[in-house]
Amino acid sequence: MSGDPENPEHPERAAVAALADDFVADLREWLAIPSIGTDPAHHEDVARSAEWLAAALRRDGWPDVRVWSGSGALPAVFACLPAADPDAPVVLVYGHHDVQPVDPVEQWRYPPFEGTLVGEELFGRGASDDKGQVAMHLLGVKAHLAALRADHPSVTIKLFVEGEEESGSPNLARLLDDHRADLACDLVVFTDTPLYARDAPTVCTGQRGIYGAEVVLTGGTADVHSGRAGGSVPNPATAVARLVAALHDDQGRVLLPGFYADVIEPTDAERADYAALPFDRDVWLANSGGAQTEAGEAGWSTLERVWVRPTAEVNGILGGYAGPGLKTIVPARAAVKLSFRLVPDQRPDRIAAALREFVAAHTPPGLSAEIIPRGDGAPPYAMPVDHPAVRAVKEALEGAFEQPVRFSRTGGSGPAALLRTGLGVPVVYLGATLPDDRIHAPNERVVVPLLLRGAEAAARLWRLLPERLS
C-alpha cells in the first residue's frame, strides 16, 4: 500500500493518518466494555456501550444523537449528520455494538476486554465484529470532513447501530417500523463484512440466508431392550440416519423437493472474479477446522460453494445411549439438527415447506415426526455488480488500496435482506476486516492498517455518491 499521506492527491488518506492514534485509543476504550448481548448478565454493559458510542458521536459534532431502548430491545444508537445541500442523497450506515461471548476464556492470549495492541493487530472481542468496523466508518466521516475542509458531508449520513445482531436481531423489524421516518434514506451501507484477503481486497455483494430446524422422530414412550424388541419395531435412530443419508445425492446436491427452484446463479463476470482471487487450498483447509479435503456440490469451486450455492448441513444427531460402554436398547426417539444456507432468491418459508414434505416422505410407518423450527430464518441478499452504488464502493476501495478490487460474497448470514425490505432501498457492503480475524472465537483481532484503509475508502465514498446516486 503505497502513497504519501501528505500528497494533496490523497486528502482523505492524510486526514486518516492525522487521526489514526486517537482512533485506536478510542476503539480500545470501547472494546473494554463487555457488551455481550446474548448474556442477560451483560445487558447493562450493552447499555453502557450504547451510551459510550452516543457520547463519542456528540463529541465529534453529530447534532442529532439518540439511544433507542425499551420494549425488551437492547439499546440501539441513531445519529444524523446532515449535508449542506438539503437535496443531497441520504445514506444510512448500519452496524452493531453487541458482541459474542468469550468462552473458552482460557484460550485467549490477551484479555478479551482490554483491547491489546500488538504490532499492527488489535486483539479483543468486537475488534473485528463489529465495533472496529463501526469505528472505521466514524473515522471515515471525520476524514471526509477534514478533506473537504467543511462542517457538513457531501451526503446526509445517518448511523444506525443495533445492540442485538449477535442474538439474531429479534427486534430489528420493529425498530425499522417504529423509526421509519428517522431511518428513511436512499442507500444503506452495511459495515459487518470482510475483505477476501489483505493482498486481495474485494467488494462484498451479498450474504447467504439461513433456515434451521430440528427433526424429531418418535416410536414409543420409552427405550426398550433390543433383545426383546430389536428387529421387530421401528428404530428412530436408524430412521434418522436414513433421513440424513437421503439429504444429498452422490453429486452433493440437496434433495429437498424444489430446493433449487428459486436459485439465481451468479453471472459469468462474478464467477470470473471469484476464479481470479488467490486461493491456497491448504491454508483454507487449515482455517476450516483442520478439514482434510474439500467436498460439496459437483461443478462448483470451493469459493462458489461457500458464497453462491445453497447447502443443507447436519449440525448434530441425537438419540439413544451415548455414554461409556454399551447399552443394548432401541431408543424411543432420535433427532437431527439441520441448517440450510440459502442464496437468492430462496426464501426460508419455502425451504420450511420443502423440509416438511421431505420429512413426511422419509418417516417410516410406526414413527411420528415433529419439526421444530429455530426461528423464522433470514433471507439471502445480493446486489447486482453493475449497480451504481456498488461501482462507487469498488472505486473508493481501489483508490484507498491502490490496486484492482474484485467482487466477492460471504457465506454467513445477516440482516441485509431485512434492511432492504424494511427500508425499501439498496444495501451495499463496505468492510475492511479479514476472514481469519477469529470472530466469535478466542483471540479475535483486527488489522489496524486495514481499518485505516477502510476509513479512507469510506471517506472517498461520501465524495463519490452525490454524482453516482443522482
C-alpha positions in Angstrom: 0.0 0.0 0.0 2.0 2.9 -1.3 1.1 6.6 -1.4 2.3 9.6 0.5 -0.2 10.7 3.2 0.7 14.3 2.7 0.2 14.1 -1.1 -2.6 16.6 -2.0 -4.0 13.9 -4.4 -4.8 11.8 -1.3 -6.6 14.3 1.1 -8.6 11.5 2.7 -5.5 9.5 3.4 -3.8 12.5 5.0 -6.8 13.1 7.2 -7.0 9.4 8.3 -3.3 9.4 9.1 -3.6 12.5 11.3 -6.5 10.9 13.2 -5.1 7.4 13.5 -3.7 7.5 17.0 -6.9 8.9 18.5 -8.9 6.4 16.5 -7.0 3.4 18.0 -7.2 4.9 21.6 -11.0 5.4 21.3 -11.6 1.9 19.9 -9.6 0.3 22.7 -11.7 2.2 25.2 -14.9 1.0 23.5 -13.6 -2.6 23.3 -13.2 -2.6 27.1 -17.0 -2.6 27.6 -18.1 -6.3 27.6 -21.3 -5.7 25.6 -22.3 -9.4 25.3 -25.8 -9.2 24.0 -26.6 -12.9 24.3 -25.9 -13.0 28.0 -28.5 -11.2 30.3 -25.8 -10.7 32.9 -24.2 -8.3 30.5 -27.2 -6.3 29.3 -26.2 -3.3 31.4 -22.9 -3.4 29.6 -24.7 -3.3 26.3 -26.4 -0.2 27.6 -23.0 1.3 28.6 -21.7 0.5 25.2 -24.5 2.4 23.5 -24.0 5.4 25.8 -20.3 5.3 25.0 -21.0 5.5 21.3 -23.6 8.2 21.7 -21.1 10.3 23.8 -18.4 9.8 21.1 -20.7 10.9 18.4 -21.7 14.1 20.3 -18.1 14.8 20.9 -17.4 14.5 17.2 -20.1 17.1 16.4 -23.0 15.0 15.3 -26.0 17.3 16.0 -28.7 14.6 16.3 -27.7 11.6 18.5 -30.2 9.3 20.2 -30.2 6.0 22.1 -33.3 3.9 21.4 -34.3 1.4 24.0 -37.3 -0.1 25.6 -40.0 -2.8 24.8 -37.5 -5.5 25.6 -34.9 -4.4 22.9 -31.3 -3.9 23.8 -30.2 -0.3 23.2 -29.5 0.9 19.6 -27.9 4.1 18.6 -29.1 6.5 16.0 -27.4 9.6 14.7 -27.7 12.0 11.8 -25.2 14.4 10.2 -26.9 16.5 7.5 -25.3 17.6 4.3 -25.2 21.3 3.5 -27.4 20.6 0.4 -30.9 19.5 1.6 -31.3 17.7 -1.7 -28.2 15.6 -1.3 -28.6 11.8 -1.1 -29.2 10.3 2.3 -27.1 7.3 3.3 -27.6 5.1 6.4 -24.6 3.3 7.8 -25.7 0.1 9.6 -23.6 -1.8 12.2 -23.9 -3.4 15.7 -22.2 -2.9 19.0 -23.2 -6.1 20.8 -20.5 -8.8 20.8 -20.3 -12.6 21.2 -19.4 -14.4 24.5 -15.7 -15.1 25.0 -15.8 -18.7 26.1 -13.5 -20.6 26.4 -11.7 -17.6 28.1 -8.6 -19.7 28.9 -7.8 -19.9 25.2 -7.3 -16.1 24.9 -3.7 -14.9 24.6 -4.7 -11.5 25.8 -7.7 -10.3 28.0 -10.8 -10.2 25.7 -11.9 -6.9 27.0 -8.8 -4.7 27.2 -8.1 -4.0 23.5 -4.5 -5.2 23.4 -2.4 -3.7 20.6 0.4 -6.0 19.3 2.2 -4.5 16.4 -0.4 -3.9 13.7 -3.0 -6.2 15.3 -5.6 -5.1 17.9 -7.0 -8.0 20.0 -10.3 -8.0 21.8 -13.9 -9.2 21.5 -15.6 -6.9 19.0 -12.3 -5.6 17.4 -13.5 -7.0 14.0 -17.1 -7.9 14.7 -18.4 -5.1 14.7 -17.1 -2.3 16.9 -13.9 -2.0 14.8 -15.9 -1.5 11.6 -18.4 0.9 13.1 -15.5 3.0 14.4 -13.8 2.7 11.0 -16.9 4.4 9.4 -16.9 7.1 12.1 -13.3 7.8 11.2 -14.2 7.9 7.6 -16.8 10.6 8.2 -14.2 12.7 10.1 -11.6 12.2 7.3 -14.2 13.2 4.7 -15.0 16.4 6.5 -11.3 17.2 7.0 -10.5 16.5 3.4 -13.4 18.9 2.3 -12.4 21.4 5.0 -16.1 21.6 5.7 -18.6 21.1 8.6 -21.1 19.2 6.5 -20.6 16.0 4.5 -21.3 15.6 0.8 -24.3 13.4 1.6 -26.5 13.3 4.6 -25.1 10.5 6.8 -27.3 8.6 9.2 -25.9 6.0 11.6 -27.9 3.0 13.0 -26.0 0.7 15.3 -28.2 -2.0 16.9 -27.5 -4.0 20.1 -28.9 -7.4 19.2 -27.3 -8.6 15.9 -25.5 -11.4 17.7 -28.8 -12.6 19.1 -30.4 -12.7 15.6 -31.7 -9.1 15.5 -35.1 -10.2 17.1 -36.3 -6.6 17.4 -34.8 -5.1 14.2 -38.0 -5.3 12.2 -39.9 -3.4 14.9 -37.2 -0.8 15.2 -37.3 -0.2 11.4 -41.1 0.1 11.6 -41.2 2.3 14.7 -38.5 4.7 13.4 -39.2 4.6 9.7 -39.1 8.4 9.3 -35.8 8.8 11.2 -34.2 5.9 9.2 -35.5 7.0 5.8 -32.6 7.0 3.3 -31.6 6.4 -0.3 -29.0 3.7 0.4 -27.7 1.6 3.2 -24.0 0.9 3.7 -23.6 -2.3 5.7 -20.4 -2.4 7.8 -20.2 -6.0 9.0 -18.3 -7.8 6.2 -14.7 -8.8 5.4 -12.3 -8.3 2.5 -11.3 -11.6 0.8 -7.6 -11.2 1.9 -5.2 -8.5 2.9 -3.5 -8.5 -0.5 -6.7 -9.1 -2.4 -9.3 -6.5 -1.3 -12.9 -7.2 -2.5 -16.3 -5.7 -2.6 -18.8 -8.0 -1.0 -22.1 -8.0 -2.9 -24.2 -10.5 -0.9 -24.8 -12.8 2.0 -26.5 -16.1 2.2 -29.7 -16.6 4.2 -30.4 -19.3 6.7 -33.2 -21.6 7.9 -32.7 -24.0 10.8 -34.9 -26.7 12.4 -34.7 -29.9 14.5 -36.4 -33.0 13.2 -37.6 -35.4 15.9 -38.7 -39.0 15.2 -40.6 -40.8 18.0 -41.5 -44.5 18.1 -42.6 -45.1 21.6 -42.9 -43.8 25.2 -39.7 -45.4 26.5 -36.4 -47.1 25.3 -36.8 -50.8 25.0 -34.4 -53.7 25.4 -33.0 -54.6 22.0 -33.2 -58.3 22.7 -36.9 -58.1 23.4 -37.9 -55.8 20.5 -34.9 -55.2 18.3 -35.7 -56.0 14.7 -39.4 -56.1 15.4 -40.2 -52.4 16.0 -39.1 -49.3 14.0 -35.8 -47.8 15.3 -36.0 -43.9 15.3 -32.2 -43.7 15.3 -32.0 -45.8 12.2 -34.7 -43.8 10.6 -32.9 -40.5 11.3 -29.7 -41.9 9.8 -31.6 -42.8 6.7 -33.2 -39.4 6.5 -29.8 -37.7 6.8 -28.4 -40.0 4.2 -31.2 -39.0 1.8 -30.5 -35.3 2.1 -27.9 -35.3 -0.7 -27.3 -37.2 -3.9 -23.9 -38.5 -4.9 -23.1 -35.2 -6.6 -23.6 -33.2 -3.4 -27.0 -31.7 -4.5 -29.7 -31.2 -1.8 -32.7 -33.5 -2.4 -35.5 -31.5 -0.7 -38.3 -31.1 -3.3 -37.9 -27.9 -5.3 -34.8 -26.9 -3.3 -33.2 -25.2 -6.3 -36.4 -23.8 -7.9 -35.7 -20.2 -6.9 -31.9 -20.2 -7.1 -30.4 -17.4 -9.1 -26.9 -18.3 -10.3 -24.0 -15.8 -10.3 -23.2 -14.1 -13.5 -20.2 -15.1 -15.6 -18.5 -11.9 -14.6 -18.9 -12.7 -10.9 -17.6 -16.3 -11.4 -14.6 -14.9 -13.3 -13.8 -12.6 -10.4 -14.1 -15.5 -7.9 -11.8 -17.6 -10.1 -9.2 -14.8 -10.3 -8.9 -14.5 -6.5 -5.8 -16.2 -4.9 -6.8 -19.4 -3.3 -4.5 -21.6 -1.2 -6.2 -24.9 -0.6 -4.0 -25.9 2.3 -4.5 -22.6 4.1 -8.2 -22.7 3.5 -8.5 -26.2 4.9 -6.4 -25.3 8.0 -8.7 -22.3 8.6 -11.8 -24.5 8.2 -11.3 -26.5 11.4 -8.4 -28.5 10.0 -10.5 -30.3 7.4 -8.7 -32.9 5.4 -10.2 -32.2 2.0 -12.8 -30.1 0.1 -16.2 -31.6 -0.6 -19.6 -30.4 -1.8 -21.8 -29.9 -4.9 -20.1 -31.0 -8.1 -19.3 -28.4 -10.7 -18.6 -25.5 -8.4 -15.3 -24.2 -6.9 -14.8 -24.1 -3.1 -15.4 -20.3 -3.0 -18.6 -20.7 -5.1 -19.9 -23.4 -2.8 -19.4 -21.1 0.2 -20.7 -17.9 -1.4 -23.3 -18.6 -4.0 -24.6 -22.1 -3.6 -27.3 -23.3 -1.1 -26.5 -26.0 1.4 -28.0 -28.5 3.8 -25.9 -29.2 6.8 -26.3 -31.7 9.7 -25.4 -29.8 12.8 -26.0 -32.6 15.3 -27.6 -36.0 15.7 -29.2 -37.1 19.0 -30.7 -40.4 20.1 -30.2 -43.5 22.1 -27.4 -44.2 24.5 -24.2 -42.1 24.1 -22.5 -42.8 27.5 -19.5 -45.1 28.1 -19.7 -48.8 27.2 -22.7 -50.4 25.5 -26.4 -50.2 26.3 -28.5 -52.5 24.2 -31.7 -50.6 23.5 -34.0 -49.5 20.8 -34.3 -45.7 21.5 -37.8 -44.3 21.8 -36.8 -41.1 20.0 -34.0 -39.7 17.9 -33.4 -36.2 16.3 -31.3 -34.3 13.9 -30.5 -30.6 13.9 -30.3 -29.2 10.4 -29.4 -25.8 8.9 -29.8 -24.6 5.4 -27.8 -21.8 3.9 -29.8 -20.0 1.2 -29.0 -18.0 -1.8 -31.1 -15.5 -3.9 -34.0 -15.9 -4.4 -34.7 -18.7 -2.0 -37.0 -18.0 1.0 -36.9 -19.5 4.4 -40.7 -20.2 4.4 -40.4 -22.2 1.1 -37.5 -24.2 2.5 -39.5 -24.9 5.6 -42.3 -26.2 3.4 -39.9 -28.4 1.4 -38.4 -29.8 4.6 -41.9 -30.8 5.8 -42.6 -32.6 2.6 -39.1 -34.3 2.7 -39.6 -35.5 6.3 -43.0 -36.8 5.6 -41.6 -38.9 2.7 -38.8 -40.3 4.9 -40.8 -41.1 8.1 -41.4 -44.9 8.2 -44.7 -46.3 9.4 -44.9 -46.6 13.1 -42.9 -43.4 13.8 -44.2 -39.9 14.3 -42.3 -36.8 13.1 -42.1 -33.4 14.6 -40.2 -30.4 13.0 -39.2 -27.7 15.5 -38.2 -24.5 13.6 -35.3 -22.5 15.1 -36.8 -19.0 14.4 -38.0 -17.7 11.1 -34.6 -17.7 9.5 -33.1 -14.9 7.4 -33.5 -14.4 3.7 -30.4 -14.1 1.4 -29.4 -10.9 -0.2 -27.3 -9.9 -3.2 -26.7 -6.7 -5.2 -26.0 -6.6 -8.9 -22.3 -5.9 -9.5 -23.2 -3.1 -12.1 -25.4 -1.1 -9.6 -24.0 2.5 -9.4 -23.6 2.3 -5.7 -21.7 -1.0 -5.9 -19.4 0.5 -8.5 -18.9 3.6 -6.3 -17.8 1.3 -3.4 -15.4 -0.5 -5.7 -13.9 2.8 -6.9 -13.5 4.0 -3.4 -11.7 0.8 -2.3 -9.5 0.9 -5.3 -8.4 4.4 -4.5 -7.7 3.5 -0.9 -5.8 0.3 -1.6 -4.2 1.4 -4.9 -4.9 -1.9 -6.6 -7.6 -3.6 -8.5 -10.6 -4.7 -6.4 -12.7 -7.7 -7.4 -16.2 -8.9 -6.3 -16.9 -11.5 -3.6 -19.7 -12.6 -1.3 -19.8 -14.1 2.1 -21.2 -17.4 3.2 -22.6 -16.2 6.5 -25.9 -14.6 7.1 -27.1 -11.2 8.4 -29.9 -8.7 8.4 -29.2 -7.1 5.0 -32.3 -8.5 3.4 -34.4 -7.3 6.3 -32.9 -3.8 5.9 -33.6 -3.9 2.2 -37.2 -4.9 2.8 -37.8 -2.7 5.8 -36.4 0.5 4.4 -37.1 -0.1 0.7 -33.6 0.9 -0.5 -30.5 -1.0 -1.8 -27.9 -2.2 0.6 -24.2 -2.2 -0.3 -21.3 -3.5 1.8 -18.1 -1.7 2.9 -16.0 -3.5 5.4 -12.2 -3.9 5.9 -11.7 -6.9 8.1 -10.4 -10.4 7.3 -11.9 -13.9 7.2 -9.2 -15.1 9.7 -9.9 -12.4 12.3 -11.3 -15.2 14.5 -14.7 -13.5 15.1 -16.9 -15.5 17.6 -13.7 -17.3 18.7 -10.9 -16.8 21.2 -8.3 -14.2 20.1 -10.5 -12.1 17.9 -8.4 -9.4 16.3 -8.4 -6.7 13.6 -5.5 -5.5 11.5 -5.4 -1.7 12.2 -3.9 -0.6 8.8 -6.8 -2.3 7.1 -9.3 -0.4 9.2 -7.4 2.8 8.3 -7.6 2.0 4.6 -11.3 1.1 5.0 -11.9 4.5 6.7 -10.1 6.2 3.7 -12.4 4.2 1.3 -15.5 5.3 3.3 -14.3 9.0 3.1 -13.9 8.6 -0.6 -17.3 7.0 -1.0 -19.1 10.0 0.6 -17.4 12.2 -2.0 -18.4 9.9 -4.9 -22.1 9.2 -4.0 -23.8 12.5 -4.9 -22.9 12.1 -8.5 -23.5 8.3 -8.6 -26.9 8.4 -6.9 -28.2 11.4 -8.9 
